[in-house]
Amino acid sequence: MFSAYKDTIEDGDLVLGWMTRTAIKPIVVEKKEGLFNTRYGAFPHRNMDKYGAQLGSMSKQGFIHLIHPTPELWTLSLPHRTQIVYTTDSSYIVQRLKIRPGSTVIESGTGSGSFTHAISRSAGLAGKVYSYEFHEERYNLAKQEFERHQLTNVIPTHRDVCNDGFDIENIDVNATAVFLDLPAPWTAIPHLERVIDRSVVSRVCCFSPCFEQVVKAVQALQEAGWVDIEMVEVAAKRWESRLEMKRSLDEAITRLRDVKARRETGLAKRNARIKVETETGVEEEESDERDAKRSKTESGHRGYNPWGKGQKIKEGDESFEWTEVSKCEQEIKSHTSYLLFASRLPKLGEEVFDKDMCVRPYSERCPEASTEGAEASTEATEAPARTEA
C-alpha cells in the first residue's frame, strides 16, 4: 500500500481524508456501512472510488480530498503513541544512513511507526527492516498496523535491546544501517557488533533529545570502535512561492510627484478658504473634503495610482505586471532531537585505517612482512664483505 500507487479505492483500503493542511484523517474504507463524519459534513465510504478525487458531503456543504497514503502524509495523520520522527529529520537520516532498495536496517524504538514506514519504502521489497520495541502494548499495536498497511519487509520484535541485544533466533541480521531512538542508546551500542555486516561500512544514527545523551553515546561509540562521529541538528524553514506586482522607478517618481502636487493644491485651496473666512467672517461649506471622498468612492483611488493602491486586486490580475518571488518564514522551527551519526569500518578497513581515519603505518598493517624485512636487513649487514682475488 505504501510502496506502490493505485487509482481505485477498494474495501479495506487506507485513505487519507485531506481537509486542511493541518487536518488529515486516516480512513479505513468499509464500503457497506462506513461513514466519515467531520465538521465539513458526512462522507459515506461507498462514494469513495478514486484516489486523488474530491468528495462532496451528503449535505453538499463541504468536501474532502481522498489522498493515497505515503510515509510523509502518514506522519501528519497517524495516531501518536510516542514522540515521532517527522519528515524533516527522517529524510535526512535515510540519506545519511544510505538506505536504498535491498538494504537491511535495524530500528530500535518502533514507537508510533512513523519512521518505520519511511525506511520500509526506501529499503523496498528486496530489503529488510528489523524493528524492536520493548513496550508490549506499543509492539502489538505497531505489528497490527504494519500488517494492515502491508509492510511485508518489516519484522517487528518485542525486545529490550539495551539488556538483551539485537540477536533474533535463526536469523542472521547483517544490517548495514542502524537507527536508535532510545532513552539510553549507549547501553545498546555494544550489542551492535554481533548484528552488523562487517564486510562493508555500517552506519548508525542515534536520535536523542538531550545533549547529555549525545555525550554518553559518543563515548560508547568510540569505545566500540565506531569512527567518523558527527552530531547534526536539523532546523527547518518553510518557503512560500507567490506573485508580487512589478513596480518601476519611473512610476514611483511620478506617483510621488502626483501626491506632492495634490497636497500643494489642497493646501492652496485651504489657505484661500481661510483667507476668505477671515476677511468676511463667514464660514464656507467644506465642499473640498466631500468632493474628495466622492471622487475616491467613484474611481477607487485619487490621482496617479499605477499599482491599484486602496483597491482589492487578485494576485495575478492581468491588468498589472507580476513576477515570481519566494518568501521565507521568520522563525526557525525548533529541533525535535539531536542526530548523532557514526560509521563502522569493515574488518579490512580496520587493518588499513586507525580510529582517526588515518592510514596506519606499514609496520602496523603488515607486522609479519615488516619483521621479515628487518631480519633480511640484519643478515645483509652481518654478512662479510666479498674480497676480490
C-alpha positions, 0 to 999 in steps of 0.5 A: 500500500505504501510502496506502490500507487493505485487509482481505485479505492477498494474495501479495506483500503487506507485513505487519507481524508485531506481537509486542511493542511493541518487536518488529515484523517486516516480512513479505513474504507468499509464500503457497506456501512462506513461513514466519515463524519467531520465538521465539513459534513458526512462522507459515506465510504461507498462514494469513495472510488478514486484516489486523488478525487474530491468528495462532496458531503451528503449535505453538499456543504463541504468536501474532502480530498481522498489522498493515497497514503505515503510515509510523509502524509502518514506522519501528519495523520497517524495516531501518536503513541510516542514522540515521532520522527517527522519528515524533516529529520527522517529524510535526512537520516535515510540519506545519511544512513544510505538506505536504498532498495535491498538494504537491511536496517535495524530500528530500535524504538518502533514507537508510533511507526512513523519512521518505520514506514519511511525506511520500509519504502526506501529499503523496498521489497528486496530489503529488510527492516528489523524493528524492536520495541520493548513496550508490549502494548506499543509492539502489538499495536505497531505489528497490527498496523504494519500488517494492515498497511502491508509492510511485508519487509518489516519484522517487528520484535518485542525486545529490550535491546539495551539488556538483551541485544539485537540477536533474533533466533535463526536469523542472521541480521547483517544490517548495514544501517542502524537507527536508535531512538532510545532513552539510553542508546549507549547501553545498546551500542555494544550489542551492535557488533554481533548484528552488523555486516562487517564486510562493508561500512555500517552506519548508525544514527542515534536520535536523542533529545538531550545533549547529555545523551549525545555525550554518553553515546559518543563515548560508547561509540568510540569505545566500540570502535565506531569512527567518523562521529558527527552530531547534526541538528536539523532546523527547518524553514518553510518557503512560500512561492507567490506573485508580487506586482512589478513596480518601476522607478519611473512610476514611483517618481511620478506617483510621488510627484502626483501626491506632492502636487495634490497636497500643494493644491489642497493646501492652496485651496485651504489657505484661500478658504481661510483667507476668505473666512477671515476677511468676511467672517463667514464660514464656507461649506467644506465642499473640498473634503466631500468632493474628495471622498466622492471622487475616491468612492467613484474611481477607487483611488485619487490621482496617479495610482499605477499599482491599484493602491486602496483597491482589492486586486487578485494576485495575478490580475492581468491588468498589472505586471507580476513576477515570481518571488519566494518568501521565507518564514521568520522563525526557525522551527525548533529541533525535535532531537539531536542526530548523532551519526557514526560509521563502522569500518569493515574488518579490512578497513580496520587493518588499513585505517586507525580510529582517526581515519588515518592510514596506519603505518606499514609496520602496523598493517603488515607486522609479519612482512615488516619483521621479515624485512628487518631480519633480511636487513640484519643478515645483509649487514652481518654478512662479510664483505666479498674480497676480490682475488 
